[in-house]
Amino acid sequence: MSLVAIFRAYRPWLNKKSVSVPVPTQNIIPDWYKEADRFAKRPDGEYWKATKEICPFPKEGTKDDYGKIPTWKACPAIMDAFATGYVFRTPCDLKFFKDKGKISVSIEDVRYKDFCLPRSPMPQFEHPKGFYKDHFAWSSPWGLELPDGYSALFMTPMNRFDLPFLNTTGIVDSDKVHLLGSFPFFIAEGWEGTIPAGTPYLQVLPFKRENWEHEIEILDSSKIYGKIVDNANFYRQPDGGVYIKKVWTRREYK
């Protein structure tokens, strides 16, 4: 049985088809990720062949076919980041422009004048390098309610380096607090342009509140070597994909 995250509209004109309605992160995977090659290509467009040094085991039934060379696209950890949790999306176009040396924002839709508000620099907060000192805050028209015992991590959409902003990251006990409040964010220095309606601006990852302890284990040289060998024997197979096929556990967000 799945847990339920309730996204509640706090503007009476919103509905399930609104451009800002929160959706599972996997619903809006960017085109540049979808179009990226899973295997490395040569300049002529053909795939590079893996060597024995890269993959020590040939394909079954062959003596020297070690498969292709996986790229970052084959990394399931990156894929998981694009498929975990939910995203909030901008309800309108946001036009950012320089005004007397400062970055400003213009919102034409009068219903969302309070969605993105300017903020002055935060005293004693470590400012992210490469971003304007003057920043803004998202004020979401949607709230979130999670089951008892669950909190939510709010952050910039993971691996979305194509987006021109950076959020501060925060955790909210969303089983008790259902209004999001405001989330400060920074605009990349030198960038001017429009963030279109429907752009993911906040990724949320629900998690169960639990207490943890940690331990430190120091391995000797023989154990380190043994683990490296075992790891290579298990994972370094032709065309890769071992982790996603034999280790990874599917998680669903609907």
Rosetta silent file (secondary structure, phi, psi, omega in degrees, C-alpha in Angstrom):
SEQUENCE: MSLVAIFRAYRPWLNKKSVSVPVPTQNIIPDWYKEADRFAKRPDGEYWKATKEICPFPKEGTKDDYGKIPTWKACPAIMDAFATGYVFRTPCDLKFFKDKGKISVSIEDVRYKDFCLPRSPMPQFEHPKGFYKDHFAWSSPWGLELPDGYSALFMTPMNRFDLPFLNTTGIVDSDKVHLLGSFPFFIAEGWEGTIPAGTPYLQVLPFKRENWEHEIEILDSSKIYGKIVDNANFYRQPDGGVYIKKVWTRREYK
SCORE:     score description
SCORE:     0.000 S_00000001
   1 L     0.000  130.128 -177.187    0.000    0.000    0.000 S_00000001
   2 L   -81.516  149.363  170.131    1.412    3.384   -1.023 S_00000001
   3 L   -77.704  159.221 -175.655    1.717    6.394    1.238 S_00000001
   4 L  -121.456  126.494  171.670   -0.145    9.512    0.135 S_00000001
   5 L  -101.596  123.851 -178.372    1.234   13.027   -0.252 S_00000001
   6 E  -101.181  118.152  174.877   -1.563   15.600   -0.405 S_00000001
   7 E   -99.804  117.379 -171.855   -0.849   18.760   -2.408 S_00000001
   8 E  -110.766  128.865 -179.319   -3.434   21.321   -1.418 S_00000001
   9 E   -77.440  131.589  177.166   -4.271   24.422   -3.480 S_00000001
  10 L  -112.589   25.669  170.884   -4.284   27.707   -1.570 S_00000001
  11 L  -133.836  125.107 -171.587   -5.643   29.775   -4.448 S_00000001
  12 L   -63.548  -19.356 -178.267   -9.363   29.283   -5.278 S_00000001
  13 L   -87.816   -6.176 -179.019   -8.823   29.435   -9.054 S_00000001
  14 L   -76.761  153.275  175.643   -6.395   26.522   -9.137 S_00000001
  15 L  -149.513 -178.214 -174.574   -7.415   23.045  -10.294 S_00000001
  16 L   -68.365  -14.075  179.555   -5.865   19.692  -11.206 S_00000001
  17 L  -103.815    4.238  179.537   -5.061   20.907  -14.725 S_00000001
  18 L   -62.480  147.446 -177.721   -3.334   24.139  -13.664 S_00000001
  19 L   -64.118  -21.319 -177.319    0.168   24.604  -15.058 S_00000001
  20 L   -93.499   -1.801 -174.874    1.532   24.884  -11.505 S_00000001
  21 L   -58.747  129.977  178.563    0.029   21.654  -10.159 S_00000001
  22 L   -61.633  144.931 -178.449    2.767   19.591   -8.427 S_00000001
  23 E  -139.295  161.921  172.709    3.708   16.380  -10.233 S_00000001
  24 E   -58.290  140.469 -178.320    6.069   13.425   -9.759 S_00000001
  25 H   -54.422  -36.236 -176.961    9.615   14.447  -10.684 S_00000001
  26 H   -65.570  -14.834 -179.733    9.763   11.672  -13.285 S_00000001
  27 H   -76.334  -17.866 -175.407    6.986   13.386  -15.265 S_00000001
  28 H  -128.864   42.997  175.360    9.191   16.311  -16.272 S_00000001
  29 L   -63.394  129.814 -175.012   12.594   14.797  -17.019 S_00000001
  30 L   -65.991  152.130 -178.306   14.389   17.351  -19.241 S_00000001
  31 H   -60.509  -37.379 -176.962   14.905   16.660  -22.942 S_00000001
  32 H   -62.736  -28.601  175.986   18.698   16.984  -22.666 S_00000001
  33 H   -76.419  -45.018 -179.370   18.695   13.984  -20.311 S_00000001
  34 H   -59.992  -36.838 -173.692   16.329   11.932  -22.457 S_00000001
  35 L   -87.196   -9.317 -178.683   18.363   12.634  -25.605 S_00000001
  36 L   -67.342  150.147 -179.268   21.790   11.922  -24.102 S_00000001
  37 L   -80.963  135.261  178.401   23.624    8.793  -25.282 S_00000001
  38 L   -77.699  -23.531  179.626   23.846    5.865  -22.891 S_00000001
  39 E  -125.034  148.339 -177.083   27.038    4.675  -24.603 S_00000001
  40 L   -68.188  137.611 -179.322   30.081    6.651  -25.760 S_00000001
  41 E  -113.258  149.628  173.521   30.210    7.474  -29.474 S_00000001
  42 L   -79.827  167.746  178.523   33.124    8.085  -31.821 S_00000001
  43 L   -57.077  -26.295 -179.950   33.278   11.258  -33.943 S_00000001
  44 L   -84.927    1.602  176.888   31.753    9.300  -36.834 S_00000001
  45 L    95.089  -10.921  177.089   28.697    8.430  -34.743 S_00000001
  46 L   -80.829  156.380 -179.181   29.575    4.778  -34.167 S_00000001
  47 E   -78.935  140.991  171.628   29.885    3.432  -30.644 S_00000001
  48 L   -68.703  141.973  176.737   33.272    2.953  -29.043 S_00000001
  49 E   -92.981  135.723  177.437   34.026   -0.674  -28.228 S_00000001
  50 L   -71.415  148.998  176.286   35.111   -1.484  -24.702 S_00000001
  51 L  -101.526  172.359  179.957   38.493   -3.136  -24.193 S_00000001
  52 L   -63.706  -29.205  179.666   39.448   -5.900  -21.810 S_00000001
  53 L   -68.673  -30.465  178.955   41.008   -3.284  -19.508 S_00000001
  54 L   -82.490  -45.248  179.773   37.616   -1.561  -19.172 S_00000001
  55 L  -131.720  107.672 -174.256   35.506   -4.705  -18.971 S_00000001
  56 L   -71.815   -7.056 -174.906   37.433   -7.906  -18.182 S_00000001
  57 L  -118.350  122.393  177.584   34.602  -10.217  -19.227 S_00000001
  58 L   -73.176  162.853  177.217   33.491  -10.719  -22.868 S_00000001
  59 L   -62.313  150.349 -179.287   29.866  -11.155  -23.783 S_00000001
  60 L   -57.742  131.627  179.022   28.493  -14.661  -23.406 S_00000001
  61 L    87.316    0.671  178.703   29.293  -16.778  -26.464 S_00000001
  62 L  -125.252  166.183  178.254   32.139  -14.480  -27.613 S_00000001
  63 L  -108.790  -23.624 -174.520   35.874  -14.265  -26.979 S_00000001
  64 L  -141.461   17.856  176.334   36.600  -10.587  -27.581 S_00000001
  65 L   -98.572  102.399 -176.971   33.319   -8.637  -27.556 S_00000001
  66 L   -98.296   14.852  176.083   33.464   -6.582  -24.368 S_00000001
  67 L    79.856 -166.683 -179.206   30.439   -4.490  -25.222 S_00000001
  68 E   -99.919  171.995 -177.309   30.144   -0.723  -25.431 S_00000001
  69 L   -99.410  112.276  179.935   31.403    1.966  -23.038 S_00000001
  70 E   -64.830  147.395  174.428   28.651    3.370  -20.794 S_00000001
  71 L  -103.095 -173.663  176.492   28.439    7.150  -20.289 S_00000001
  72 H   -58.851  -25.335 -178.939   27.079    9.140  -17.353 S_00000001
  73 H   -63.016  -25.130 -179.146   23.609    8.497  -18.813 S_00000001
  74 H   -81.779   -3.294 -177.872   23.973    4.873  -17.705 S_00000001
  75 L   -76.313  114.009 -178.602   24.434    5.932  -14.064 S_00000001
  76 H   -68.335  -23.145  178.252   21.344    4.798  -12.137 S_00000001
  77 H   -65.956  -40.189  176.694   22.124    7.219   -9.292 S_00000001
  78 H   -67.761  -42.714  178.070   21.622   10.166  -11.660 S_00000001
  79 H   -58.046  -42.499 -179.601   18.497    8.532  -13.081 S_00000001
  80 H   -61.739  -37.424  179.687   17.090    8.118   -9.564 S_00000001
  81 H   -63.405  -32.029  178.818   17.576   11.821   -8.857 S_00000001
  82 L   -82.611   -3.150 -174.902   15.403   12.574  -11.903 S_00000001
  83 L  -127.837    7.763 -174.993   12.706   10.149  -10.736 S_00000001
  84 L  -107.160  135.244  175.098   12.450   10.667   -6.978 S_00000001
  85 L    78.409 -154.179 -175.649    9.874   12.758   -5.162 S_00000001
  86 E  -133.421  164.298  176.156    7.744   15.558   -6.575 S_00000001
  87 E  -129.325  144.862  169.642    8.258   19.010   -8.050 S_00000001
  88 E   -94.233  144.931 -175.454    6.464   22.311   -7.677 S_00000001
  89 E  -122.942  147.943 -178.318    6.128   24.317  -10.902 S_00000001
  90 L   -63.226  137.397 -176.945    5.966   28.018  -11.590 S_00000001
  91 L   -85.303   -9.005 -175.805    2.366   29.269  -12.078 S_00000001
  92 L  -158.789  170.491  174.434    3.286   32.059  -14.512 S_00000001
  93 L   -70.391  141.680  177.213    6.099   33.563  -16.568 S_00000001
  94 E  -125.010  115.778 -179.106    8.781   35.341  -14.540 S_00000001
  95 E  -101.025  117.838  179.409   10.898   37.917  -16.354 S_00000001
  96 E  -104.287  135.406 -176.438   14.225   38.734  -14.697 S_00000001
  97 E  -151.047  157.597  177.306   16.172   41.803  -15.783 S_00000001
  98 E   -83.454  136.646  178.430   18.885   44.148  -14.572 S_00000001
  99 E  -138.690  107.630 -178.878   17.765   47.468  -13.151 S_00000001
 100 L    56.144   41.704  175.817   20.464   49.931  -12.016 S_00000001
 101 L    85.631   -7.020  179.554   22.913   47.090  -11.502 S_00000001
 102 E  -109.982  156.383  177.614   20.524   44.916   -9.517 S_00000001
 103 E   -88.358  132.685 -178.909   18.486   41.941  -10.647 S_00000001
 104 E  -128.871  167.982  179.918   14.717   42.513  -10.654 S_00000001
 105 E  -130.419  145.778  177.367   11.645   40.498  -11.583 S_00000001
 106 E  -126.077  130.702  179.581    8.483   41.361  -13.478 S_00000001
 107 L  -125.350  116.474 -177.721    5.250   39.354  -13.223 S_00000001
 108 L   -81.199  -31.884 -178.879    2.399   40.273  -15.579 S_00000001
 109 L   -73.208  109.106 -174.310   -0.178   37.871  -14.139 S_00000001
 110 H   -63.947  -21.037 -179.649   -1.726   39.906  -11.306 S_00000001
 111 H   -69.419  -19.672 -173.790   -2.885   36.744   -9.538 S_00000001
 112 H  -122.745   28.740  177.359    0.734   35.805   -8.802 S_00000001
 113 L   -60.090  -26.047 -178.810    2.357   39.103   -7.904 S_00000001
 114 L   -97.456    6.381 -178.198    3.234   37.569   -4.528 S_00000001
 115 L   -71.648  -40.087 -178.952    4.620   34.303   -5.941 S_00000001
 116 E  -127.219  108.553 -174.546    8.159   35.625   -6.377 S_00000001
 117 E  -112.760  140.034  178.205    9.171   38.398   -3.992 S_00000001
 118 E   -69.933  146.811  178.020   12.491   40.302   -3.853 S_00000001
 119 E  -129.836  145.554  173.184   14.649   39.877   -0.771 S_00000001
 120 L   -81.770  162.620 -179.249   17.579   41.891    0.534 S_00000001
 121 L   -53.245  143.479 -179.808   20.858   40.055    1.326 S_00000001
 122 L   -88.244  114.398 -179.435   20.679   37.728    4.341 S_00000001
 123 L   -58.625  134.604  174.350   23.141   38.863    7.035 S_00000001
 124 L    68.271    5.782  174.533   25.695   36.190    8.047 S_00000001
 125 L   -89.150  132.700 -179.242   24.306   33.680    5.512 S_00000001
 126 L   -67.373  112.193 -174.539   27.044   32.169    3.339 S_00000001
 127 L   -77.598  133.493  178.814   26.288   33.574   -0.091 S_00000001
 128 L   -69.126  131.149 -179.514   26.604   31.138   -3.040 S_00000001
 129 L   -68.275  140.238  178.228   29.371   32.169   -5.419 S_00000001
 130 L    89.754   10.266 -179.586   28.291   33.094   -8.928 S_00000001
 131 E  -130.004  151.129  179.595   24.860   34.387   -7.911 S_00000001
 132 L   -59.406  143.244  176.224   23.454   37.871   -7.347 S_00000001
 133 L   -64.984  -46.362  176.089   23.563   39.138   -3.756 S_00000001
 134 L   -71.806  129.862 -174.653   20.013   40.449   -4.055 S_00000001
 135 E  -131.063 -170.139 -173.464   17.765   37.441   -4.156 S_00000001
 136 E  -136.672  177.145  176.632   14.122   36.371   -4.139 S_00000001
 137 E  -139.485  133.119  172.772   11.748   33.973   -2.422 S_00000001
 138 E   -76.445  137.857  173.744    9.249   31.518   -3.848 S_00000001
 139 E  -126.815   91.690 -168.967    5.829   31.692   -2.186 S_00000001
 140 L   -67.178  138.174  173.529    4.022   28.604   -3.422 S_00000001
 141 L   -79.604    0.097  179.105    0.274   28.622   -4.089 S_00000001
 142 E  -117.627  144.348  173.741    0.317   24.925   -3.136 S_00000001
 143 E  -110.596  174.817 -177.998    0.798   23.321    0.273 S_00000001
 144 E  -137.989  132.748  174.245    1.857   19.805    1.213 S_00000001
 145 E  -123.967  126.524  179.060    0.549   17.359    3.801 S_00000001
 146 L  -112.543  162.989  178.462    2.388   14.112    4.544 S_00000001
 147 L   -63.372  161.260  179.011    1.421   11.141    6.728 S_00000001
 148 L   -54.010  134.960  177.125    2.246   11.150   10.446 S_00000001
 149 L    88.986    4.766 -177.185    5.955   10.744   11.121 S_00000001
 150 E  -117.035  141.056  175.292    7.103   12.066    7.754 S_00000001
 151 E  -117.794  174.694 -178.709    9.066   15.181    6.840 S_00000001
 152 E  -133.367  133.818  173.396    9.990   16.698    3.489 S_00000001
 153 E   -94.231  120.133  178.907   13.306   17.862    2.081 S_00000001
 154 E  -105.306  132.502 -173.859   12.818   20.909   -0.185 S_00000001
 155 E  -157.770  170.466  171.045   15.611   21.744   -2.607 S_00000001
 156 L   -61.207  138.196  177.216   16.583   22.946   -6.064 S_00000001
 157 L   -49.305  125.785 -172.589   15.525   20.281   -8.606 S_00000001
 158 L   -64.647  137.491  178.376   18.427   17.836   -8.604 S_00000001
 159 L    63.454   12.625  178.623   20.883   17.882  -11.513 S_00000001
 160 L   -91.544   63.714 -179.525   18.938   20.706  -13.184 S_00000001
 161 L   -72.290   -5.195  175.223   22.024   22.795  -13.865 S_00000001
 162 L   -79.769  -13.361  179.509   20.191   24.201  -16.871 S_00000001
 163 L   -83.076  142.071 -173.215   18.008   26.251  -14.519 S_00000001
 164 L   -88.130   21.972 -177.608   19.261   29.785  -13.774 S_00000001
 165 E  -139.443  162.772  178.384   18.549   29.731  -10.036 S_00000001
 166 E  -136.107  123.164  179.615   19.662   28.077   -6.821 S_00000001
 167 E   -88.134  152.684  161.723   17.367   27.528   -3.839 S_00000001
 168 L   -72.217  151.416 -177.640   18.273   27.380   -0.209 S_00000001
 169 L  -103.641  139.976 -179.368   17.564   23.855    1.055 S_00000001
 170 E  -149.135  159.401  178.305   15.253   23.160    3.972 S_00000001
 171 E  -119.932  133.078 -178.902   13.413   20.406    5.820 S_00000001
 172 E  -126.281  136.239  173.033    9.825   20.768    7.022 S_00000001
 173 L   -76.857   84.785 -170.522    7.795   18.410    9.223 S_00000001
 174 L   -79.424    4.277  169.565    5.035   18.345    6.645 S_00000001
 175 L   -83.742  -16.941 -178.095    2.822   16.050    8.673 S_00000001
 176 L  -113.638  -34.357 -178.773    2.305   18.992   11.054 S_00000001
 177 L  -114.608  118.899 -172.701    2.911   22.095    8.903 S_00000001
 178 L  -106.583  -18.670  172.829    1.025   22.150    5.595 S_00000001
 179 L   -85.313  138.091 -174.328    1.666   25.677    4.336 S_00000001
 180 L   -79.022  -24.683 -173.157    5.047   25.950    2.681 S_00000001
 181 L    74.742 -144.909 -179.179    5.916   29.499    3.654 S_00000001
 182 E  -122.784  149.824 -179.446    8.643   31.042    1.499 S_00000001
 183 E  -124.666  110.292  179.356   11.847   29.582    0.039 S_00000001
 184 E   -63.010  146.592  175.211   14.724   31.973   -0.716 S_00000001
 185 E  -149.130  160.934 -176.144   16.560   31.517   -4.007 S_00000001
 186 E  -120.436  145.193  177.915   19.352   33.165   -5.967 S_00000001
 187 E   -99.049  138.589 -179.472   19.627   34.057   -9.659 S_00000001
 188 E   -59.484  132.869 -177.702   22.809   33.235  -11.565 S_00000001
 189 L   -62.016  132.426  179.591   25.013   36.291  -11.947 S_00000001
 190 L    90.135  -11.153 -178.378   24.864   37.741  -15.440 S_00000001
 191 L   -87.761  136.351  170.782   21.676   35.898  -16.376 S_00000001
 192 L  -137.629  143.091  179.871   18.633   37.754  -17.647 S_00000001
 193 E   158.612 -166.317 -176.630   15.571   36.190  -19.202 S_00000001
 194 E  -114.293  129.344  169.278   12.227   34.529  -18.612 S_00000001
 195 E   -91.936  111.546 -173.171   11.486   31.506  -16.471 S_00000001
 196 L   -70.270  156.947  172.430    8.386   30.129  -18.213 S_00000001
 197 L   -58.384  139.622  179.932    5.210   28.993  -16.493 S_00000001
 198 L    92.352    0.785  178.645    5.414   25.302  -15.650 S_00000001
 199 L   -74.508  131.942  176.003    9.149   25.335  -14.854 S_00000001
 200 E   -67.981  125.214 -178.099   10.083   23.063  -11.934 S_00000001
 201 E  -119.626  -11.472 -176.920   11.431   25.309   -9.200 S_00000001
 202 E  -150.096  124.990  175.776   11.314   23.137   -6.091 S_00000001
 203 E  -104.742  138.019 -178.245   11.855   19.408   -5.635 S_00000001
 204 E  -123.702  131.009  179.805   10.461   17.725   -2.554 S_00000001
 205 E  -118.501  106.441  176.499   11.591   14.379   -1.138 S_00000001
 206 E   -70.221  144.137  176.300    9.376   12.892    1.597 S_00000001
 207 E  -151.748  153.816 -179.422   11.173   10.796    4.206 S_00000001
 208 E   -81.800  132.786  177.351   10.373    9.071    7.475 S_00000001
 209 L   -74.359  120.274  179.445   11.741   10.687   10.626 S_00000001
 210 L  -142.208  152.507  174.847   14.010    8.181   12.361 S_00000001
 211 L   -87.485  140.626 -178.682   16.890    8.319   14.820 S_00000001
 212 L  -127.249  154.892  167.404   20.275    7.149   13.573 S_00000001
 213 L  -127.935  160.072  178.745   23.647    6.268   15.014 S_00000001
 214 L  -128.897  155.160  177.658   26.873    5.822   13.083 S_00000001
 215 L  -129.630  154.865  176.893   29.910    3.575   13.330 S_00000001
 216 L  -113.881  128.735  178.156   33.393    3.776   11.805 S_00000001
 217 L  -123.453  127.902  178.904   35.022    0.652   10.339 S_00000001
 218 L  -107.148  120.883 -179.779   38.660    0.564    9.167 S_00000001
 219 L   -92.974  147.121  173.887   39.544   -2.208    6.708 S_00000001
 220 L   -82.956  172.633 -172.782   43.024   -3.703    6.329 S_00000001
 221 H   -59.676  -40.737 -177.533   44.745   -3.891    2.941 S_00000001
 222 H   -66.831  -37.793  179.056   43.688   -7.454    2.153 S_00000001
 223 H   -70.531  -37.968  177.105   40.019   -6.733    2.815 S_00000001
 224 H   -61.312  -46.882  179.846   40.165   -3.558    0.741 S_00000001
 225 H   -61.584  -43.626 -179.456   41.700   -5.477   -2.168 S_00000001
 226 H   -60.709  -40.650  179.611   39.157   -8.274   -1.808 S_00000001
 227 H   -68.447  -37.327  177.558   36.244   -5.849   -1.930 S_00000001
 228 H   -63.273  -43.839  179.713   37.685   -4.116   -5.018 S_00000001
 229 H   -64.962  -46.020  179.418   38.052   -7.464   -6.800 S_00000001
 230 H   -61.443  -40.863  179.712   34.564   -8.616   -5.799 S_00000001
 231 H   -63.209  -43.852  179.530   33.114   -5.294   -6.904 S_00000001
 232 H   -64.962  -43.658 -179.370   34.853   -5.512  -10.304 S_00000001
 233 H   -62.911  -33.335 -176.962   33.788   -9.113  -10.858 S_00000001
 234 H   -82.854  -45.237 -170.559   30.168   -8.263  -10.094 S_00000001
 235 H   -93.652  -29.186 -173.436   29.692   -4.898  -11.773 S_00000001
 236 L   -85.380   75.701  179.715   32.126   -4.759  -14.700 S_00000001
 237 L  -111.686  157.517 -179.331   30.039   -6.650  -17.212 S_00000001
 238 L   -53.538  131.056  179.586   29.600   -5.932  -20.956 S_00000001
 239 L    68.675    4.174  177.950   27.431   -2.828  -21.550 S_00000001
 240 L    64.092 -153.079  176.277   27.119   -2.285  -17.783 S_00000001
 241 L    85.395    5.337 -177.250   23.630   -2.203  -16.278 S_00000001
 242 H   -66.155  -45.025 -178.017   24.317   -4.658  -13.456 S_00000001
 243 H   -58.192  -48.247 -176.176   23.245   -2.307  -10.673 S_00000001
 244 H   -66.935  -29.185 -176.976   19.897   -1.446  -12.267 S_00000001
 245 H   -87.034  -33.505 -170.022   19.178   -5.117  -13.043 S_00000001
 246 H  -119.667  -14.055 -174.570   20.364   -6.836   -9.863 S_00000001
 247 H  -118.720  -45.448 -171.753   20.666   -4.275   -7.062 S_00000001
 248 L   -60.476  141.230  175.168   18.356   -1.317   -7.593 S_00000001
 249 L  -110.804  125.260 -178.865   14.921   -1.224   -5.926 S_00000001
 250 L   -71.396  137.400  174.443   12.144    0.530   -7.814 S_00000001
 251 L  -123.741  139.466 -176.397   10.279    3.293   -6.012 S_00000001
 252 L  -112.870  135.749  173.903    7.044    4.735   -7.306 S_00000001
 253 L  -128.195  117.067 -176.266    5.796    8.303   -7.038 S_00000001
 254 L  -122.198    0.000    0.000    2.371    8.890   -8.523 S_00000001
